[in-house]
Amino acid sequence: MSIFDLAKVPLRELNAALHSLPPSTNETHWVVTNPGGKHAIACGVDAPITIDIEGHVGYYCGGMNKEATIVVSGNAGVGVAENMMSGEVRVKGDASQAAGATGRGGLLVIDGNASARCGISMKGIDIVVKGSIGPMSAFMAQAGNLVVLGDAGDALGDSIYEARLFVRGSVAGLGADCIEKEMSAEDKSILKSLLKRADLNESISPDDFKMFGSARRLYHFHIDNVDAY
Amino acid sequence: MCGIVGLFLKQRKLEPELGAMLSDMLAVMSDRGPDSAGFAVYGDGQTGCVKLTVSGASETALRESLTELGRALGENLVSTFRDTHAVISLPASKERQARGWIAAHDDISFVGAGTRMELYKEVGLPERVAQRFGLARMAGSHGIGHTRMATESAVTTRGAHPFSTGLDQCLVHNGSLSNHNGVRRVLRREGMTFETENDTEVAAGYLSWKIREGASLKEALTQSLVDLDGFYTFVVGTESGFAVLRDPISCKPAVMAETNDYVAFGSEYRALAMLPGVDKAHLFEPNPATVYAWERA
């Protein structure tokens, strides 16, 4: 186990050490102490390792992550796991704006709330938020799944393409071209497996959720829709 | 970038700690705005008196200026000196004359006025600025602070936040306004005066104008959503109030923590992480285009 104390060691040394790991590394468990809300902690990791971060992180923690499992025991700042490719990022507290933005793969689990623009432009990532999400979430979402156990803020899924948005609580308002959809058996099985991967009690049923997605009216420019763009 | 912090106490018992808490919060935000820093603290006030915060090149220069000002006013001035700033306590009836005298003299500058508000700002690393002014030892009911990364106007003491355009009123801003020149012209016609070309001073002047015309702080901020264009997170202080507003797409960051003892604002959570009881606080990011306001009981 490698321990990095960010109160003593510069952040660049930690990230450089993580970036130099070969895929076959034996150093599979890393612990980061005193993160102190620093930005870009454990960004761009490309190795199947586990990184435990003991405290609060700033912007872009776990950004561009590939393969690694990153666990933040506190709150996360703007853009946690942004553009994640694969692997997992788990936040025990709350996440700020743009959690999981543009993510292409992997799983992001937030135990608390996520604020505005959660999953903006998501491109294949799976996001599970155990609390609520803020306004303008899943804006222009293209692929992947967003699961919210609490409520969603205003303008959910504005200009959405093909992502699935599952919300158990209330939705303050839907964005342009986002509508409630009937859940198919496949949708339910995807939701069930995501709930399981987020360690959620089996008693939570996919039937407790509503699903939202694209009405597909804004895919191609049409003069009648000009006000919606 | 820029960083903002704000703290509004709900319990009087914490008032001696206000400066220490705000100072820690401001220091954490140093790397969001290393150019300059400033803060306003709402402390003690005396009935019938106004506190003028002024600045000069040095304490020695300021002492000379204030001796002359005292002579001109025929008053034995009571002043507190803190580095390049001094706070003068004056009978309210002498405020106008004192400000006229200050405006006519080059070696002393007016920073802010209030019955309770004191305002300090200076160029330099925020942590250092807070130390120079001794923020950690100040007491008060609420305070706001700012760390500046300049975008819209020069790195000068006058361009540092908070901006104050009315008695006990001050504002800090993270963002930039795109229609400030037009709004400044309108406000000048309404009799408001501006010291700088800074966009934030226009936002402060706009709120002072609305309040002058009879609006409450909350009403003034609600109307600013219509009249101010750009991106912004504002934190505003008045003699008894504290308010927060983000633009309609919440472009700039904001995190708040509320407990039975206080309401705290930070640009990032790490600015709040050291506050007592924050782990049990109601933690939230303010919604866009929504005015949040608190008033002292």
Contacts between the chains, C-beta under 8 A, distances in Angstrom:
chain1	res1	chain2	res2	distance
A	36	B	270	6.4
A	37	B	28	7.5
A	37	B	268	6.0
A	37	B	269	6.4
A	37	B	270	2.7
A	37	B	273	6.6
A	56	B	269	5.9
A	56	B	270	6.0
A	56	B	273	5.7
A	58	B	268	6.3
A	58	B	270	6.5
A	75	B	269	5.0
A	75	B	283	7.6
A	77	B	253	7.9
A	77	B	268	5.7
A	77	B	269	6.6
A	77	B	270	7.8
A	78	B	253	6.2
A	94	B	269	7.9
A	94	B	283	6.1
A	96	B	253	6.7
A	96	B	255	6.9
A	96	B	268	7.8
A	96	B	269	7.2
A	96	B	285	6.5
A	97	B	250	7.2
A	97	B	253	6.8
A	97	B	285	7.1
A	113	B	284	7.8
A	115	B	284	8.0
A	115	B	285	3.9
A	116	B	250	5.2
A	116	B	285	6.8
A	116	B	288	7.1
A	134	B	250	8.0
A	134	B	285	6.4
A	134	B	287	7.3
A	135	B	250	7.4
A	135	B	287	6.4
A	135	B	288	6.2
A	136	B	249	7.1
A	136	B	250	8.0
A	153	B	287	7.1
